[in-house]
Amino acid sequence: MTDSKIAAKPWSGRFQQTTDAFVEAFTASVGFDRRLYRQDITGSIAHARMLQRQGILSEDECDAIVDGLGRIQARIEAGSFQWSVALEDVHMNIEAALTDLIGDAGKRLHTGRSRNDQVATDIRLWLRDEIDAISTTIAQLRETLLDLAEREADSILPGFTHLQVAQPITFGHHMMAWVEMLERDAERLADCRKRVNVMPLGAAALAGTSYPLDRAYTAEQLGFDRPASNSLDAVSDRDFAIEFCAVASILMMHLSRFSEELILWSSAQFGFIELSDAFCTGSSIMPQKKNPDVPELVRGKTGRIFGHLMALLTLMKGQPLAYNKDNQEDKEPLFDTADNLRGSLQVFAGMMQHLSCNRERMRAAALQGFSTATDLADYLVCRGIPFRDAHEIVGKAVAFGLREQRDLAELTLAELRRFAPAIGPDVFDVLTLEGSVAARDHLGGTAPNQVRAAVARRRKTARQTP
């Protein structure tokens, strides 16, 4: 004789003992997978309509199911739905509530499907929505950076390699480098979405079903590109989740690099930029402090998301086909990755929108470190001196400047000609910061007009993207 608790389980028929209370809590996923309720209900409605179309459900049964699921969704969104750990997951909670609401018709909903293909479908529906939302947020951040690049197209700061002053560039050009990274991220997300948008529903537990399902119809109703081609793979595949976490990791790596620069630039030692008070915090003991907590936290969250990618790879690496309970562990890393990625992008877009540049401080920094040395070498090459010789000449001029504590542009013409008699009065045109950046007037260069042209191209591309 079975007790009522066993009878309440959807799989209780062959069991003679109740589930241990700790095991019940330990194996339940409803605490975190309840966020899939909307996708679960959407998938169930499409499945019910397909069953009715195929003559497996009557029209009255289908109508009752669709109406009941709508009422359950309203209860969930109103906060009045009672979730039960005993019912394990979002699927069984909704199905049990549906049966209580409409009777035996609710029990017929699960015909021709399993929780294995059901959850795989729910996750793909959810992730598809997340990718679309994240893509929109990337576009918003990109637009903010384009505005900033256009506004600061003439603002000069030192470009760095090895964190040493290298050559003068424009702040707008630097922002466009960030835009390029985000463009690649957006492309990777779009490509990932193609593999997410494949429907597992109809694969059932692992082998398909004997019912005459129309999987193409269900896929069309749910906006999938196609049904999954192999039932074993359909229920056990989590490549799409791993791929998303890989794309997210690259994107967060980019945001972390952006963050590192913002943290440096906003420090007293650099003073290139000012972050809005709304995106900073103070110290509990030092009243003068203004800490760049937002970029620091984004930089920290990057490691968290890297960890989720490794967790999913490790989760899947030892699993035989088909579905295994291990896969219950796929959701929390995936959910957390999407939440923190979207949050990081949103806060970055707001922060960059309110960022201000200290143009004088940036320009003063660009005047240090002999940033126009390469321009002098190029000048000498244009006067017939081989580049390697020109490199040697300029190196000696820099050494002289270091001893004299003067930049190349501060040396006299006579002093410069001691190193190369070919140097003429026009050399000071290339030794100025403005002359240096203006000389890089080619596609991809830092010249202000090239920056503005790059902004215009990106905006045109964005308008043409469907």
Backbone torsions as a table, in degrees:
resi	resn	phi	psi	omega
1	MET	NA	132.7	-178.9
2	THR	-98.3	147.5	177.6
3	ASP	-87.6	175.1	-173.9
4	SER	-66.4	-30.6	-178.6
5	LYS	-66.0	-40.4	177.0
6	ILE	-65.8	-40.1	-177.5
7	ALA	-64.1	-27.4	-178.3
8	ALA	-72.9	-18.6	-179.2
9	LYS	-77.2	141.0	-179.7
10	PRO	-71.5	-13.0	-177.3
11	TRP	-119.0	20.2	-166.2
12	SER	-80.3	-5.5	-171.8
13	GLY	-55.2	-41.6	-175.1
14	ARG	-92.3	0.6	-176.0
15	PHE	-96.5	143.0	-179.3
16	GLN	-111.4	-9.1	179.2
17	GLN	-126.3	153.0	177.2
18	THR	-74.0	156.2	177.1
19	THR	-70.8	134.3	175.1
20	ASP	-54.6	138.0	-174.6
21	ALA	-60.6	-40.2	-179.9
22	PHE	-70.4	-39.6	177.5
23	VAL	-61.8	-39.9	179.9
24	GLU	-60.0	-45.0	179.3
25	ALA	-70.9	-38.2	-176.6
26	PHE	-66.7	-37.2	-175.5
27	THR	-92.0	-10.4	-178.6
28	ALA	-71.5	145.6	178.1
29	SER	-118.6	-0.4	-173.4
30	VAL	-62.6	-23.1	179.0
31	GLY	-61.4	-28.3	179.6
32	PHE	-120.8	-25.9	-177.3
33	ASP	-85.9	-1.7	176.8
34	ARG	-62.7	-19.7	178.7
35	ARG	-68.3	-10.2	176.6
36	LEU	-87.8	9.7	-171.9
37	TYR	-57.5	-40.3	-176.9
38	ARG	-65.8	-44.1	178.1
39	GLN	-66.9	-37.4	179.8
40	ASP	-63.7	-42.7	179.6
41	ILE	-69.2	-41.9	177.6
42	THR	-59.5	-45.6	178.7
43	GLY	-64.4	-38.3	179.9
44	SER	-67.5	-38.2	177.8
45	ILE	-64.0	-44.7	178.4
46	ALA	-63.0	-40.4	179.4
47	HIS	-64.2	-42.9	-179.8
48	ALA	-63.8	-41.8	-179.4
49	ARG	-67.1	-34.8	175.9
50	MET	-67.0	-42.7	179.0
51	LEU	-61.3	-39.1	179.1
52	GLN	-68.8	-40.0	178.5
53	ARG	-62.7	-31.1	-179.3
54	GLN	-90.0	2.8	178.3
55	GLY	80.2	12.7	-179.8
56	ILE	-86.4	-32.3	171.5
57	LEU	-114.6	149.5	173.3
58	SER	-78.4	165.4	179.4
59	GLU	-63.3	-39.9	179.0
60	ASP	-64.2	-41.6	178.5
61	GLU	-63.2	-43.3	179.4
62	CYS	-63.2	-45.0	179.6
63	ASP	-61.0	-41.6	180.0
64	ALA	-64.0	-40.9	179.5
65	ILE	-64.6	-47.8	-178.2
66	VAL	-62.3	-44.9	179.3
67	ASP	-64.1	-43.8	-179.2
68	GLY	-63.2	-42.5	179.4
69	LEU	-64.7	-36.4	176.3
70	GLY	-63.3	-40.0	179.0
71	ARG	-68.6	-36.9	177.8
72	ILE	-66.1	-41.8	178.4
73	GLN	-61.3	-40.1	178.0
74	ALA	-61.8	-40.3	178.2
75	ARG	-65.5	-42.0	179.4
76	ILE	-61.3	-45.6	-175.8
77	GLU	-74.0	-20.1	174.5
78	ALA	-85.7	-8.6	179.4
79	GLY	82.4	13.8	-177.4
80	SER	-103.3	1.9	-179.7
81	PHE	-80.5	135.4	-179.5
82	GLN	-97.3	110.9	178.8
83	TRP	-84.4	140.6	-176.9
84	SER	-120.9	125.1	175.0
85	VAL	-65.0	-32.9	-179.2
86	ALA	-61.2	-26.4	179.1
87	LEU	-91.2	7.2	165.3
88	GLU	74.6	-55.5	-169.7
89	ASP	-145.3	177.5	-178.6
90	VAL	-61.8	-36.0	-175.2
91	HIS	-65.3	-49.3	-176.8
92	MET	-72.4	-31.6	175.7
93	ASN	-62.6	-44.6	-179.3
94	ILE	-70.5	-41.4	-179.6
95	GLU	-64.4	-41.5	179.2
96	ALA	-64.0	-41.7	178.5
97	ALA	-64.4	-37.4	179.3
98	LEU	-65.0	-43.1	179.5
99	THR	-64.5	-40.8	176.7
100	ASP	-61.4	-32.5	-174.7
101	LEU	-81.9	-41.2	-172.2
102	ILE	-121.6	-0.8	176.9
103	GLY	83.4	-147.0	-171.9
104	ASP	-59.6	-26.9	178.2
105	ALA	-59.0	-33.9	178.1
106	GLY	-64.6	-31.7	179.4
107	LYS	-72.1	-19.8	-177.6
108	ARG	-83.8	-13.9	-175.8
109	LEU	-59.8	-34.6	-173.3
110	HIS	-80.6	2.8	179.1
111	THR	-57.9	128.1	175.1
112	GLY	79.2	12.7	176.4
113	ARG	-145.5	167.0	178.4
114	SER	-128.7	163.4	172.2
115	ARG	-63.2	-23.0	-179.7
116	ASN	-63.8	-50.0	177.9
117	ASP	-78.5	-25.1	179.2
118	GLN	-66.5	-48.6	-178.5
119	VAL	-68.8	-37.1	178.3
120	ALA	-62.6	-37.2	177.2
121	THR	-68.8	-44.2	179.8
122	ASP	-58.5	-45.3	-177.8
123	ILE	-63.5	-41.6	179.8
124	ARG	-65.8	-40.2	176.2
125	LEU	-61.8	-44.2	-179.7
126	TRP	-64.5	-46.4	-176.6
127	LEU	-67.3	-34.6	176.3
128	ARG	-59.6	-44.2	177.5
129	ASP	-63.5	-40.4	-180.0
130	GLU	-65.3	-42.5	179.1
131	ILE	-60.7	-41.1	179.2
132	ASP	-63.9	-41.9	180.0
133	ALA	-67.4	-41.8	179.5
134	ILE	-65.9	-39.9	178.3
135	SER	-61.2	-38.9	177.2
136	THR	-64.0	-40.4	-179.7
137	THR	-68.9	-37.5	174.3
138	ILE	-59.6	-43.5	-179.9
139	ALA	-61.9	-37.9	178.5
140	GLN	-65.8	-43.6	177.7
141	LEU	-64.1	-41.0	178.8
142	ARG	-60.4	-42.9	179.4
143	GLU	-63.5	-39.0	177.0
144	THR	-61.7	-42.4	179.5
145	LEU	-68.5	-36.5	177.4
146	LEU	-64.0	-42.0	177.0
147	ASP	-60.9	-43.9	-179.7
148	LEU	-65.6	-41.4	179.3
149	ALA	-62.6	-41.5	180.0
150	GLU	-66.9	-41.9	-178.7
151	ARG	-66.2	-34.3	-175.8
152	GLU	-109.0	29.1	-177.4
153	ALA	-63.0	-27.2	-178.8
154	ASP	-99.9	-4.8	-175.5
155	SER	-77.1	123.5	-174.2
156	ILE	-99.7	135.8	173.3
157	LEU	-141.7	164.3	177.3
158	PRO	-74.2	136.8	167.1
159	GLY	-86.8	148.2	-174.5
160	PHE	-120.9	145.5	157.9
161	THR	-130.2	142.2	-175.4
162	HIS	57.8	22.9	-175.2
163	LEU	59.3	23.5	173.6
164	GLN	-111.6	146.6	179.5
165	VAL	-57.6	127.8	-177.4
166	ALA	-112.7	-73.4	179.2
167	GLN	-142.5	154.3	176.9
168	PRO	-71.0	141.3	175.5
169	ILE	-136.6	177.2	174.6
170	THR	-103.1	150.0	178.6
171	PHE	-61.4	-37.2	177.5
172	GLY	-60.6	-39.9	178.1
173	HIS	-63.6	-39.6	178.7
174	HIS	-63.6	-42.5	178.7
175	MET	-63.2	-34.9	179.6
176	MET	-69.1	-25.9	173.1
177	ALA	-64.7	-39.8	176.3
178	TRP	-64.0	-39.9	178.6
179	VAL	-60.1	-41.3	178.6
180	GLU	-58.5	-43.2	178.8
181	MET	-62.2	-43.9	-179.9
182	LEU	-66.0	-33.4	177.0
183	GLU	-61.8	-42.8	178.5
184	ARG	-65.2	-38.3	177.8
185	ASP	-61.9	-43.5	179.5
186	ALA	-63.1	-39.8	178.3
187	GLU	-65.1	-41.4	178.8
188	ARG	-64.0	-40.4	178.0
189	LEU	-62.9	-43.6	179.7
190	ALA	-61.9	-39.3	179.5
191	ASP	-69.6	-40.5	176.8
192	CYS	-60.3	-39.0	-177.8
193	ARG	-59.2	-33.1	179.7
194	LYS	-59.8	-38.9	-178.8
195	ARG	-83.3	-21.6	172.9
196	VAL	-70.6	-36.2	-168.9
197	ASN	-84.8	50.5	176.1
198	VAL	-124.4	133.4	-169.9
199	MET	-94.7	120.7	175.7
200	PRO	-79.8	-21.6	-171.4
201	LEU	-55.6	134.5	-176.1
202	GLY	104.4	-13.9	174.1
203	ALA	-73.7	-16.3	-178.6
204	ALA	57.5	-139.3	-175.1
205	ALA	-70.0	-44.4	178.1
206	LEU	-168.4	-21.4	-169.7
207	ALA	-115.0	7.0	-172.5
208	GLY	87.6	-165.4	-176.4
209	THR	-142.3	157.1	179.5
210	SER	-84.4	-8.1	178.2
211	TYR	-75.7	148.5	-177.1
212	PRO	-80.4	69.6	-178.0
213	LEU	-73.6	153.3	171.6
214	ASP	-112.5	86.5	-173.3
215	ARG	-69.2	-31.0	178.6
216	ALA	-64.7	-38.3	178.0
217	TYR	-64.3	-45.6	179.6
218	THR	-62.3	-42.7	179.1
219	ALA	-60.4	-41.9	179.1
220	GLU	-63.7	-42.0	179.6
221	GLN	-61.7	-33.6	-176.2
222	LEU	-95.1	0.6	177.1
223	GLY	78.4	17.5	175.8
224	PHE	-80.5	152.3	178.0
225	ASP	-70.1	-34.4	-178.6
226	ARG	-168.6	162.2	171.0
227	PRO	-75.6	151.6	173.9
228	ALA	-61.4	143.9	-171.1
229	SER	-86.0	-19.7	-176.3
230	ASN	-133.8	125.4	-173.3
231	SER	-66.0	-37.4	178.4
232	LEU	-61.7	-48.1	-178.6
233	ASP	-68.8	-36.0	-175.7
234	ALA	-57.9	-42.6	-175.1
235	VAL	-85.8	-20.0	-174.2
236	SER	-107.9	-10.5	-177.3
237	ASP	-72.8	129.7	169.9
238	ARG	-129.6	19.5	176.8
239	ASP	-55.0	-40.1	-175.7
240	PHE	-62.9	-36.3	177.9
241	ALA	-70.5	-40.8	178.1
242	ILE	-64.6	-42.8	-179.7
243	GLU	-62.7	-42.2	177.6
244	PHE	-60.5	-43.2	179.9
245	CYS	-66.9	-30.9	175.2
246	ALA	-68.1	-45.1	176.5
247	VAL	-61.1	-43.5	178.9
248	ALA	-62.7	-37.1	179.9
249	SER	-65.0	-42.0	177.8
250	ILE	-64.7	-42.7	179.9
251	LEU	-62.8	-44.2	178.9
252	MET	-66.8	-32.9	174.7
253	MET	-60.8	-40.3	176.9
254	HIS	-64.8	-46.3	179.1
255	LEU	-61.9	-33.4	178.2
256	SER	-67.5	-39.3	176.2
257	ARG	-64.8	-42.5	176.0
258	PHE	-58.7	-45.1	-177.9
259	SER	-60.0	-43.0	-179.2
260	GLU	-59.7	-41.1	179.5
261	GLU	-69.1	-40.6	178.5
262	LEU	-62.8	-39.3	179.4
263	ILE	-63.9	-44.8	177.8
264	LEU	-65.4	-48.9	-174.7
265	TRP	-63.8	-30.3	-178.0
266	SER	-86.8	-3.9	179.8
267	SER	-73.1	159.6	178.7
268	ALA	-62.5	-29.7	-178.0
269	GLN	-69.5	-32.6	177.5
270	PHE	-97.8	-60.4	179.3
271	GLY	65.5	27.3	-178.1
272	PHE	-75.2	-34.0	-173.6
273	ILE	-133.0	165.0	173.3
274	GLU	-127.3	122.1	174.6
275	LEU	-85.9	143.9	179.1
276	SER	-61.4	143.9	176.5
277	ASP	-55.2	-29.5	-177.4
278	ALA	-66.3	-15.2	-178.0
279	PHE	-117.8	19.9	178.5
280	CYS	-133.0	167.1	175.6
281	THR	-132.4	170.2	179.6
282	GLY	-108.0	-173.9	-179.6
283	SER	-104.9	145.7	178.6
284	SER	-74.9	-13.9	-177.1
285	ILE	-125.4	-28.6	-176.5
286	MET	-107.8	103.0	-170.9
287	PRO	-66.5	-16.9	-177.1
288	GLN	-85.4	-8.9	-170.0
289	LYS	-75.8	141.6	169.1
290	LYS	-133.3	101.4	-170.2
291	ASN	-94.6	136.1	178.3
292	PRO	-81.2	63.3	-172.9
293	ASP	-64.4	-34.2	-177.6
294	VAL	-63.2	-54.7	177.8
295	PRO	-64.4	-31.2	177.3
296	GLU	-64.7	-41.4	-179.4
297	LEU	-69.4	-39.1	175.8
298	VAL	-60.2	-43.6	177.6
299	ARG	-59.4	-39.5	178.7
300	GLY	-69.8	-38.7	-179.3
301	LYS	-65.6	-20.9	178.7
302	THR	-59.3	-44.2	178.2
303	GLY	-62.7	-36.0	177.9
304	ARG	-60.9	-44.3	-178.5
305	ILE	-72.9	-36.5	172.3
306	PHE	-55.5	-42.1	-179.7
307	GLY	-62.7	-37.7	178.3
308	HIS	-64.7	-38.5	176.7
309	LEU	-60.8	-46.2	179.9
310	MET	-65.6	-36.0	178.9
311	ALA	-61.8	-43.9	-179.4
312	LEU	-69.4	-39.2	176.6
313	LEU	-61.2	-43.3	179.7
314	THR	-68.1	-37.9	178.4
315	LEU	-56.9	-41.7	-171.9
316	MET	-90.2	-17.9	-166.1
317	LYS	-65.6	-24.3	-176.3
318	GLY	-111.1	12.1	-173.2
319	GLN	-89.4	126.2	170.4
320	PRO	-78.0	161.1	174.5
321	LEU	-70.2	142.6	7.4
322	ALA	-110.7	-106.6	-175.9
323	TYR	-72.3	141.7	173.5
324	ASN	-133.3	154.7	-178.3
325	LYS	-61.9	-22.1	175.4
326	ASP	-48.2	-35.1	-172.2
327	ASN	-68.2	-10.1	171.9
328	GLN	-61.8	-24.8	-178.1
329	GLU	-81.7	4.8	-179.1
330	ASP	-80.7	-24.3	-167.6
331	LYS	-77.0	-47.2	-175.7
332	GLU	-61.7	-44.9	174.6
333	PRO	-62.0	-39.3	-179.3
334	LEU	-66.4	-47.2	179.4
335	PHE	-59.8	-46.4	-176.9
336	ASP	-65.5	-37.6	177.3
337	THR	-61.1	-50.0	-178.3
338	ALA	-63.7	-42.8	-179.2
339	ASP	-61.2	-48.0	-176.0
340	ASN	-75.0	-30.7	175.8
341	LEU	-65.7	-48.1	-179.1
342	ARG	-64.6	-41.9	178.7
343	GLY	-62.2	-41.1	179.9
344	SER	-64.2	-41.7	178.6
345	LEU	-65.5	-41.9	-178.8
346	GLN	-63.5	-45.8	-177.6
347	VAL	-69.5	-32.6	177.9
348	PHE	-66.5	-42.0	-179.5
349	ALA	-61.1	-43.1	178.5
350	GLY	-66.9	-42.0	-179.2
351	MET	-63.0	-44.4	-178.1
352	MET	-70.2	-28.1	179.4
353	GLN	-65.8	-28.4	-176.6
354	HIS	-108.4	16.3	179.9
355	LEU	-81.0	140.1	175.5
356	SER	-122.6	147.2	-177.7
357	CYS	-102.3	141.5	171.4
358	ASN	-97.3	88.3	-172.1
359	ARG	-63.3	-37.6	-179.4
360	GLU	-65.2	-41.2	-179.6
361	ARG	-67.4	-39.9	178.5
362	MET	-64.7	-42.9	-178.3
363	ARG	-65.8	-40.5	179.2
364	ALA	-62.3	-37.6	178.7
365	ALA	-67.9	-34.9	179.7
366	ALA	-69.6	-22.4	178.2
367	LEU	-77.8	-11.7	178.8
368	GLN	-96.4	158.2	173.8
369	GLY	80.8	13.5	175.9
370	PHE	54.7	48.0	-174.8
371	SER	-67.7	-16.0	179.7
372	THR	-98.9	15.9	-178.7
373	ALA	-60.2	-40.5	179.7
374	THR	-64.9	-34.4	177.9
375	ASP	-63.4	-38.2	177.9
376	LEU	-66.1	-40.5	177.6
377	ALA	-62.1	-43.1	178.0
378	ASP	-63.3	-37.8	177.4
379	TYR	-59.2	-44.0	-179.5
380	LEU	-67.0	-37.6	178.0
381	VAL	-61.2	-40.1	179.4
382	CYS	-65.2	-15.1	176.9
383	ARG	-103.5	21.6	170.4
384	GLY	89.9	4.6	179.9
385	ILE	-88.9	128.9	178.4
386	PRO	-57.0	146.1	-173.1
387	PHE	-57.5	-42.9	-178.0
388	ARG	-62.9	-36.6	175.8
389	ASP	-68.3	-41.7	179.3
390	ALA	-61.8	-39.4	177.8
391	HIS	-58.8	-44.7	179.7
392	GLU	-64.2	-42.9	-179.6
393	ILE	-62.0	-47.4	-178.1
394	VAL	-66.8	-36.6	176.7
395	GLY	-58.4	-40.7	178.3
396	LYS	-68.6	-37.4	178.0
397	ALA	-65.0	-39.4	177.5
398	VAL	-63.9	-43.2	178.6
399	ALA	-59.5	-40.3	177.1
400	PHE	-63.8	-44.2	178.9
401	GLY	-61.5	-39.3	177.3
402	LEU	-61.2	-41.6	179.6
403	ARG	-66.9	-36.7	-178.2
404	GLU	-86.3	-8.5	-177.4
405	GLN	58.0	44.3	176.6
406	ARG	-135.0	144.4	176.8
407	ASP	-74.0	164.7	179.8
408	LEU	-56.9	-41.0	-179.0
409	ALA	-67.3	-16.8	180.0
410	GLU	-91.9	-7.9	176.2
411	LEU	-75.9	150.9	177.5
412	THR	-78.6	163.2	177.9
413	LEU	-60.5	-39.9	-179.7
414	ALA	-63.0	-40.9	-180.0
415	GLU	-65.8	-40.4	179.5
416	LEU	-66.7	-38.6	-177.3
417	ARG	-70.6	-15.3	173.6
418	ARG	-62.9	-26.0	-178.6
419	PHE	-94.3	-26.2	-179.9
420	ALA	-158.5	105.7	-179.5
421	PRO	-59.5	-18.5	-179.1
422	ALA	-71.6	-11.9	-178.7
423	ILE	-70.0	130.7	179.1
424	GLY	-116.6	179.0	-178.3
425	PRO	-59.5	-26.2	-178.8
426	ASP	-71.8	-4.0	-179.5
427	VAL	-60.7	-30.1	-176.4
428	PHE	-71.8	-15.1	174.0
429	ASP	-66.4	-34.4	-178.4
430	VAL	-92.1	-14.9	-179.6
431	LEU	-86.5	-7.2	174.5
432	THR	-79.3	153.4	178.8
433	LEU	-63.2	-42.9	-179.1
434	GLU	-64.1	-40.4	178.2
435	GLY	-66.0	-36.4	-179.7
436	SER	-64.8	-49.9	-177.3
437	VAL	-70.2	-35.2	-179.5
438	ALA	-66.1	-28.1	-179.2
439	ALA	-69.3	-22.8	180.0
440	ARG	-85.0	55.8	-171.7
441	ASP	-98.4	70.9	178.1
442	HIS	-148.4	167.6	-179.8
443	LEU	-54.5	123.2	-179.5
444	GLY	89.4	-3.2	-178.8
445	GLY	-83.4	170.9	-174.1
446	THR	-91.0	-1.2	179.5
447	ALA	-56.2	138.6	-177.0
448	PRO	-52.2	-41.6	-179.8
449	ASN	-68.0	-28.3	175.7
450	GLN	-71.1	-36.2	176.8
451	VAL	-62.8	-46.3	-179.7
452	ARG	-65.0	-36.5	177.5
453	ALA	-65.9	-39.0	179.2
454	ALA	-65.4	-40.1	176.7
455	VAL	-60.8	-45.2	-179.3
456	ALA	-62.9	-40.5	178.9
457	ARG	-63.6	-42.7	-178.5
458	ARG	-65.6	-38.9	179.4
459	ARG	-67.8	-38.8	177.4
460	LYS	-63.7	-43.0	178.5
461	THR	-61.4	-41.2	179.7
462	ALA	-63.0	-39.3	179.0
463	ARG	-67.0	-31.2	-177.4
464	GLN	-83.8	-13.7	-179.2
465	THR	-76.0	125.8	-178.2
466	PRO	-69.2	NA	NA
